[in-house]
């Protein structure tokens, strides 16, 4: 029996602005894992999500979910999208504008499923007080909370997310990342998240897959894929964004996005309360001391 939740081995034709490309993808997703899928526009990331969801038929290949076969081109097996245990969250929310928040969630209920799950999710996502409003009466962040809650109504074991937080301001993006992590801990679903946000990758993902021209070119932990330089040199003035920050013996070990690269920083412990993912800063090293200033946003 495989330890993987999802095994994908597919071949497809990718139509891009630069012409037709062969798409070849082979990867596995472990149970409870969050995998970030990143890469340039037109690389095939959204197409891959739609193939996994059953919204597109691949040219050839197979997809297995918990040792059940969803797709096998050799035997012409194709389990339809509605029968795959998947939640899907889009960047543009895809809510029903004429329905209230509660009714958007009720619409997602499976046959004979108790509506009690809707009240649970409204509470968990902070939407209980907004349950009778329609999408047009909500902010972008609130609408994305509704979209996330709706995707979880049927308690899926796999959640597919296509740049769900890209249109939100940094503070709201951070709050929804927190919410996703909270729900992930509670429900233990697996996630494939399409994102271009480096901070989001380091904050959320156990694994990251980089996609280019229809193929996965790099696969590993965020640090394995991206980390390539260390920065701790006197005389430098650094501007950057915090990605991760944790204790390491008697210092803070931080990773930051600096000058287009991921770099490691070693900082005094007294900066702990100031540093969190998404914070931007200037940092001046001099004489072995770090003078850090948080930039207001």
C-alpha positions as a LaTeX table, in Angstrom:
\begin{tabular}{lrrr}
\hline
Residue & $x$ (\AA) & $y$ (\AA) & $z$ (\AA) \\
\hline
Unk1 & 0.00 & 0.00 & 0.00 \\
Unk2 & 1.42 & 3.37 & $-1.00$ \\
Unk3 & 2.08 & 6.07 & 1.62 \\
Unk4 & 1.11 & 8.65 & $-1.00$ \\
Unk5 & $-2.29$ & 10.27 & $-1.19$ \\
Unk6 & $-1.88$ & 11.14 & $-4.87$ \\
Unk7 & 0.25 & 9.71 & $-7.69$ \\
Unk8 & 0.24 & 11.54 & $-11.02$ \\
Unk9 & 1.80 & 10.29 & $-14.27$ \\
Unk10 & 0.34 & 12.12 & $-17.26$ \\
Unk11 & 1.18 & 13.27 & $-20.78$ \\
Unk12 & $-0.76$ & 16.08 & $-22.37$ \\
Unk13 & $-0.56$ & 18.84 & $-24.98$ \\
Unk14 & $-0.13$ & 22.33 & $-23.60$ \\
Unk15 & $-1.35$ & 25.25 & $-25.73$ \\
Unk16 & 0.53 & 28.44 & $-24.86$ \\
Unk17 & 1.05 & 31.92 & $-26.26$ \\
Unk18 & 4.34 & 30.63 & $-27.64$ \\
Unk19 & 2.85 & 27.60 & $-29.37$ \\
Unk20 & 2.11 & 23.98 & $-28.55$ \\
Unk21 & 4.29 & 22.22 & $-25.97$ \\
Unk22 & 4.37 & 18.60 & $-24.78$ \\
Unk23 & 3.36 & 18.34 & $-21.12$ \\
Unk24 & 4.96 & 15.54 & $-19.09$ \\
Unk25 & 4.35 & 15.37 & $-15.34$ \\
Unk26 & 5.26 & 12.68 & $-12.81$ \\
Unk27 & 5.03 & 13.31 & $-9.06$ \\
Unk28 & 3.57 & 12.02 & $-5.80$ \\
Unk29 & 1.91 & 13.91 & $-2.94$ \\
Unk30 & 2.08 & 12.54 & 0.61 \\
Unk31 & $-0.90$ & 12.52 & 2.94 \\
Unk32 & $-1.25$ & 15.78 & 4.85 \\
Unk33 & 1.40 & 17.52 & 2.75 \\
Unk34 & 1.19 & 21.05 & 1.34 \\
Unk35 & 2.89 & 21.31 & $-2.05$ \\
Unk36 & 3.48 & 24.67 & $-3.72$ \\
Unk37 & 3.43 & 24.63 & $-7.52$ \\
Unk38 & 5.28 & 27.56 & $-9.03$ \\
Unk39 & 6.91 & 28.71 & $-12.25$ \\
Unk40 & 6.42 & 31.22 & $-15.05$ \\
Unk41 & 3.03 & 32.06 & $-16.58$ \\
Unk42 & 2.07 & 29.60 & $-19.28$ \\
Unk43 & 4.14 & 26.77 & $-17.77$ \\
Unk44 & 1.04 & 24.58 & $-17.27$ \\
Unk45 & 0.31 & 24.98 & $-13.55$ \\
Unk46 & $-3.43$ & 25.68 & $-13.83$ \\
Unk47 & $-3.75$ & 23.00 & $-16.51$ \\
Unk48 & $-2.18$ & 20.49 & $-14.13$ \\
Unk49 & $-4.70$ & 21.34 & $-11.39$ \\
Unk50 & $-7.56$ & 20.93 & $-13.85$ \\
Unk51 & $-6.18$ & 17.58 & $-15.02$ \\
Unk52 & $-5.99$ & 16.33 & $-11.43$ \\
Unk53 & $-9.52$ & 17.58 & $-10.73$ \\
Unk54 & $-10.89$ & 15.78 & $-13.79$ \\
Unk55 & $-11.95$ & 18.99 & $-15.54$ \\
Unk56 & $-9.63$ & 18.20 & $-18.48$ \\
Unk57 & $-8.85$ & 14.81 & $-20.03$ \\
Unk58 & $-5.12$ & 14.24 & $-20.50$ \\
Unk59 & $-3.78$ & 12.73 & $-23.67$ \\
Unk60 & $-2.40$ & 9.68 & $-21.85$ \\
Unk61 & $-1.48$ & 8.64 & $-18.34$ \\
Unk62 & $-2.82$ & 7.62 & $-14.97$ \\
Unk63 & $-3.79$ & 9.26 & $-11.69$ \\
Unk64 & $-4.19$ & 7.29 & $-8.47$ \\
Unk65 & $-5.77$ & 8.55 & $-5.27$ \\
Unk66 & $-5.28$ & 6.47 & $-2.11$ \\
Unk67 & $-4.69$ & 3.43 & $-4.30$ \\
Unk68 & $-7.96$ & 4.01 & $-6.17$ \\
Unk69 & $-7.52$ & 4.75 & $-9.84$ \\
Unk70 & $-9.05$ & 8.05 & $-11.00$ \\
Unk71 & $-7.60$ & 7.91 & $-14.47$ \\
Unk72 & $-6.07$ & 5.24 & $-16.68$ \\
Unk73 & $-5.89$ & 6.02 & $-20.38$ \\
Unk74 & $-5.04$ & 2.41 & $-21.23$ \\
Unk75 & $-8.37$ & 1.14 & $-19.91$ \\
Unk76 & $-10.26$ & 4.36 & $-20.75$ \\
Unk77 & $-11.02$ & 4.88 & $-17.07$ \\
Unk78 & $-11.91$ & 8.46 & $-16.16$ \\
Unk79 & $-13.66$ & 9.17 & $-12.87$ \\
Unk80 & $-15.67$ & 12.40 & $-13.37$ \\
Unk81 & $-14.79$ & 15.53 & $-11.41$ \\
Unk82 & $-17.86$ & 15.39 & $-9.17$ \\
Unk83 & $-16.84$ & 11.91 & $-7.96$ \\
Unk84 & $-13.28$ & 12.90 & $-7.02$ \\
Unk85 & $-12.87$ & 13.86 & $-3.37$ \\
Unk86 & $-11.39$ & 17.29 & $-4.11$ \\
Unk87 & $-11.95$ & 20.89 & $-3.06$ \\
Unk88 & $-11.01$ & 23.62 & $-5.54$ \\
Unk89 & $-10.31$ & 27.28 & $-4.69$ \\
Unk90 & $-9.88$ & 29.78 & $-7.51$ \\
Unk91 & $-8.26$ & 33.22 & $-7.56$ \\
Unk92 & $-11.50$ & 34.87 & $-8.70$ \\
Unk93 & $-13.60$ & 33.28 & $-5.88$ \\
Unk94 & $-16.23$ & 31.81 & $-8.29$ \\
Unk95 & $-19.08$ & 32.49 & $-5.85$ \\
Unk96 & $-22.74$ & 32.57 & $-6.77$ \\
Unk97 & $-23.56$ & 36.33 & $-6.66$ \\
Unk98 & $-27.29$ & 35.85 & $-6.04$ \\
Unk99 & $-26.79$ & 33.58 & $-3.01$ \\
Unk100 & $-25.89$ & 34.55 & 0.55 \\
Unk101 & $-22.70$ & 33.33 & 2.18 \\
Unk102 & $-24.60$ & 30.55 & 3.96 \\
Unk103 & $-26.40$ & 29.48 & 0.78 \\
Unk104 & $-23.12$ & 29.41 & $-1.16$ \\
Unk105 & $-21.87$ & 26.86 & 1.35 \\
Unk106 & $-25.16$ & 24.94 & 1.49 \\
Unk107 & $-25.02$ & 24.59 & $-2.30$ \\
Unk108 & $-21.82$ & 22.56 & $-1.91$ \\
Unk109 & $-23.35$ & 19.96 & 0.43 \\
Unk110 & $-23.31$ & 16.38 & $-0.75$ \\
Unk111 & $-26.55$ & 14.45 & $-0.91$ \\
Unk112 & $-27.66$ & 13.41 & 2.60 \\
Unk113 & $-24.80$ & 15.41 & 4.20 \\
Unk114 & $-25.71$ & 17.21 & 7.41 \\
Unk115 & $-25.90$ & 21.03 & 7.06 \\
Unk116 & $-24.24$ & 21.29 & 10.49 \\
Unk117 & $-20.87$ & 21.35 & 8.69 \\
Unk118 & $-21.83$ & 24.72 & 7.19 \\
Unk119 & $-22.25$ & 26.31 & 10.63 \\
Unk120 & $-18.94$ & 24.76 & 11.74 \\
Unk121 & $-17.10$ & 26.26 & 8.77 \\
Unk122 & $-18.77$ & 29.66 & 9.13 \\
Unk123 & $-17.45$ & 29.78 & 12.70 \\
Unk124 & $-14.00$ & 28.43 & 11.81 \\
Unk125 & $-13.50$ & 31.00 & 9.02 \\
Unk126 & $-14.91$ & 33.97 & 10.95 \\
Unk127 & $-17.91$ & 34.32 & 8.63 \\
Unk128 & $-20.78$ & 33.61 & 11.03 \\
Unk129 & $-21.69$ & 37.30 & 11.34 \\
Unk130 & $-21.67$ & 37.64 & 7.54 \\
Unk131 & $-23.74$ & 34.55 & 6.75 \\
Unk132 & $-26.73$ & 36.48 & 5.37 \\
Unk133 & $-24.73$ & 38.81 & 3.12 \\
Unk134 & $-24.22$ & 38.32 & $-0.59$ \\
Unk135 & $-20.75$ & 38.32 & $-2.20$ \\
Unk136 & $-21.08$ & 41.91 & $-3.48$ \\
Unk137 & $-21.40$ & 43.07 & 0.13 \\
Unk138 & $-18.08$ & 41.48 & 1.13 \\
Unk139 & $-14.44$ & 42.53 & 0.81 \\
Unk140 & $-12.06$ & 40.52 & $-1.35$ \\
Unk141 & $-10.60$ & 38.79 & 1.68 \\
Unk142 & $-14.05$ & 37.89 & 3.00 \\
Unk143 & $-15.08$ & 36.50 & $-0.39$ \\
Unk144 & $-11.98$ & 34.31 & $-0.46$ \\
Unk145 & $-12.83$ & 33.05 & 3.02 \\
Unk146 & $-16.23$ & 32.02 & 1.64 \\
Unk147 & $-14.56$ & 30.28 & $-1.31$ \\
Unk148 & $-12.21$ & 28.41 & 1.02 \\
Unk149 & $-15.03$ & 27.40 & 3.37 \\
Unk150 & $-17.17$ & 26.21 & 0.44 \\
Unk151 & $-14.30$ & 24.07 & $-0.87$ \\
Unk152 & $-14.10$ & 22.34 & 2.53 \\
Unk153 & $-17.83$ & 21.62 & 2.96 \\
Unk154 & $-17.50$ & 18.02 & 1.76 \\
Unk155 & $-14.38$ & 17.51 & 3.90 \\
Unk156 & $-12.10$ & 16.72 & 0.95 \\
Unk157 & $-8.78$ & 15.01 & 1.51 \\
Unk158 & $-7.20$ & 17.05 & $-1.29$ \\
Unk159 & $-7.52$ & 20.80 & $-1.76$ \\
Unk160 & $-6.43$ & 22.39 & $-5.05$ \\
Unk161 & $-5.77$ & 26.15 & $-4.89$ \\
Unk162 & $-5.03$ & 28.29 & $-7.93$ \\
Unk163 & $-3.31$ & 31.52 & $-6.73$ \\
Unk164 & $-6.10$ & 32.03 & $-4.17$ \\
Unk165 & $-4.50$ & 34.98 & $-2.36$ \\
Unk166 & $-2.77$ & 36.75 & $-5.26$ \\
Unk167 & $-5.30$ & 39.59 & $-5.57$ \\
Unk168 & $-5.28$ & 40.45 & $-1.85$ \\
Unk169 & $-3.21$ & 43.04 & 0.01 \\
Unk170 & $-0.26$ & 41.69 & 2.08 \\
Unk171 & $-2.02$ & 41.85 & 5.46 \\
Unk172 & $-5.13$ & 40.06 & 4.23 \\
Unk173 & $-2.96$ & 37.51 & 2.41 \\
Unk174 & $-1.12$ & 36.81 & 5.65 \\
Unk175 & $-4.38$ & 36.37 & 7.57 \\
Unk176 & $-5.73$ & 33.88 & 5.03 \\
Unk177 & $-2.46$ & 31.96 & 5.03 \\
Unk178 & $-2.90$ & 31.68 & 8.81 \\
Unk179 & $-6.47$ & 30.46 & 8.32 \\
Unk180 & $-5.36$ & 27.84 & 5.79 \\
Unk181 & $-2.69$ & 26.54 & 8.17 \\
Unk182 & $-5.22$ & 26.43 & 11.01 \\
Unk183 & $-7.77$ & 24.46 & 8.95 \\
Unk184 & $-5.01$ & 22.22 & 7.60 \\
Unk185 & $-3.97$ & 21.30 & 11.16 \\
Unk186 & $-7.57$ & 20.60 & 12.15 \\
Unk187 & $-8.64$ & 18.57 & 9.13 \\
Unk188 & $-5.32$ & 17.12 & 7.88 \\
Unk189 & $-6.14$ & 17.49 & 4.18 \\
Unk190 & $-3.40$ & 17.68 & 1.54 \\
Unk191 & $-2.93$ & 20.80 & $-0.60$ \\
Unk192 & $-1.54$ & 21.66 & $-4.02$ \\
Unk193 & $-1.17$ & 25.44 & $-4.13$ \\
Unk194 & $-0.28$ & 27.39 & $-7.28$ \\
Unk195 & 1.57 & 30.53 & $-6.23$ \\
Unk196 & 4.21 & 33.02 & $-7.36$ \\
Unk197 & 4.64 & 34.44 & $-3.85$ \\
Unk198 & 8.01 & 33.40 & $-2.41$ \\
Unk199 & 6.98 & 34.23 & 1.15 \\
Unk200 & 3.87 & 32.12 & 0.75 \\
Unk201 & 5.95 & 29.16 & $-0.47$ \\
Unk202 & 8.29 & 29.31 & 2.52 \\
Unk203 & 5.47 & 29.89 & 4.99 \\
Unk204 & 3.02 & 27.23 & 3.81 \\
Unk205 & 4.73 & 24.55 & 1.77 \\
Unk206 & 6.36 & 21.29 & 2.88 \\
Unk207 & 7.45 & 20.74 & $-0.71$ \\
Unk208 & 7.72 & 22.92 & $-3.78$ \\
Unk209 & 7.60 & 21.90 & $-7.44$ \\
Unk210 & 8.86 & 24.31 & $-10.09$ \\
Unk211 & 7.19 & 23.99 & $-13.47$ \\
Unk212 & 8.64 & 25.18 & $-16.76$ \\
Unk213 & 7.30 & 24.51 & $-20.25$ \\
Unk214 & 5.02 & 21.70 & $-19.12$ \\
Unk215 & 7.61 & 19.85 & $-17.02$ \\
Unk216 & 8.55 & 19.78 & $-13.34$ \\
Unk217 & 12.18 & 20.90 & $-13.32$ \\
Unk218 & 12.87 & 21.11 & $-9.56$ \\
Unk219 & 11.24 & 19.32 & $-6.64$ \\
Unk220 & 12.08 & 19.42 & $-2.92$ \\
Unk221 & 11.68 & 21.47 & 0.22 \\
Unk222 & 11.62 & 25.27 & $-0.31$ \\
Unk223 & 15.16 & 25.53 & 1.04 \\
Unk224 & 16.42 & 22.73 & $-1.19$ \\
Unk225 & 14.95 & 24.36 & $-4.28$ \\
Unk226 & 15.73 & 28.01 & $-3.60$ \\
Unk227 & 18.34 & 28.54 & $-0.91$ \\
Unk228 & 21.66 & 29.31 & $-2.54$ \\
Unk229 & 23.48 & 32.05 & $-0.60$ \\
Unk230 & 24.21 & 33.17 & 2.95 \\
Unk231 & 24.36 & 36.78 & 4.00 \\
Unk232 & 26.15 & 37.85 & 7.21 \\
Unk233 & 28.79 & 40.33 & 6.06 \\
Unk234 & 29.85 & 43.53 & 7.82 \\
Unk235 & 29.33 & 46.78 & 5.95 \\
Unk236 & 26.22 & 45.66 & 4.05 \\
Unk237 & 22.92 & 47.50 & 4.09 \\
Unk238 & 20.21 & 45.03 & 3.19 \\
Unk239 & 16.59 & 45.52 & 2.19 \\
Unk240 & 14.44 & 42.42 & 2.23 \\
Unk241 & 11.31 & 40.51 & 3.17 \\
Unk242 & 11.20 & 37.89 & 5.93 \\
Unk243 & 10.24 & 34.39 & 4.75 \\
Unk244 & 10.87 & 32.29 & 7.87 \\
Unk245 & 12.33 & 32.92 & 11.32 \\
Unk246 & 13.15 & 30.39 & 14.06 \\
Unk247 & 15.42 & 29.87 & 17.06 \\
Unk248 & 18.82 & 28.35 & 16.41 \\
Unk249 & 20.79 & 27.97 & 19.65 \\
Unk250 & 21.24 & 31.57 & 20.93 \\
Unk251 & 20.34 & 33.39 & 17.69 \\
Unk252 & 17.48 & 33.79 & 15.26 \\
Unk253 & 17.91 & 31.91 & 12.02 \\
Unk254 & 15.95 & 33.77 & 9.34 \\
Unk255 & 15.52 & 33.32 & 5.63 \\
Unk256 & 14.72 & 36.42 & 3.61 \\
Unk257 & 14.04 & 37.47 & 0.01 \\
Unk258 & 16.88 & 39.86 & $-0.80$ \\
Unk259 & 17.89 & 41.19 & $-4.22$ \\
Unk260 & 15.95 & 38.49 & $-6.04$ \\
Unk261 & 17.48 & 35.62 & $-4.05$ \\
Unk262 & 16.74 & 33.61 & $-0.92$ \\
Unk263 & 19.36 & 34.31 & 1.74 \\
Unk264 & 20.02 & 33.23 & 5.32 \\
Unk265 & 20.47 & 35.73 & 8.12 \\
Unk266 & 21.72 & 35.17 & 11.68 \\
Unk267 & 20.21 & 37.80 & 14.03 \\
Unk268 & 20.11 & 38.54 & 17.78 \\
Unk269 & 17.20 & 37.03 & 19.72 \\
Unk270 & 15.81 & 40.44 & 20.74 \\
Unk271 & 14.45 & 40.87 & 17.17 \\
Unk272 & 12.11 & 37.91 & 17.58 \\
Unk273 & 8.96 & 39.95 & 18.25 \\
Unk274 & 9.58 & 42.15 & 15.20 \\
Unk275 & 10.20 & 39.45 & 12.64 \\
Unk276 & 7.45 & 37.39 & 11.08 \\
Unk277 & 6.83 & 36.22 & 7.51 \\
Unk278 & 5.83 & 39.09 & 5.26 \\
Unk279 & 7.62 & 41.81 & 7.25 \\
Unk280 & 9.92 & 44.04 & 5.19 \\
Unk281 & 13.06 & 45.47 & 6.72 \\
Unk282 & 16.40 & 47.19 & 6.32 \\
Unk283 & 19.37 & 45.60 & 8.01 \\
Unk284 & 22.79 & 47.15 & 8.54 \\
Unk285 & 25.69 & 44.94 & 9.63 \\
Unk286 & 28.60 & 46.75 & 11.27 \\
Unk287 & 31.29 & 45.44 & 13.61 \\
Unk288 & 29.46 & 42.16 & 14.06 \\
Unk289 & 26.28 & 43.93 & 15.19 \\
Unk290 & 22.98 & 44.02 & 13.33 \\
Unk291 & 20.90 & 47.20 & 13.25 \\
Unk292 & 17.45 & 46.14 & 11.99 \\
Unk293 & 14.61 & 48.51 & 11.15 \\
Unk294 & 11.10 & 47.39 & 10.26 \\
Unk295 & 9.58 & 49.21 & 7.30 \\
Unk296 & 6.00 & 50.31 & 7.86 \\
Unk297 & 3.59 & 49.10 & 5.15 \\
\hline
\end{tabular}
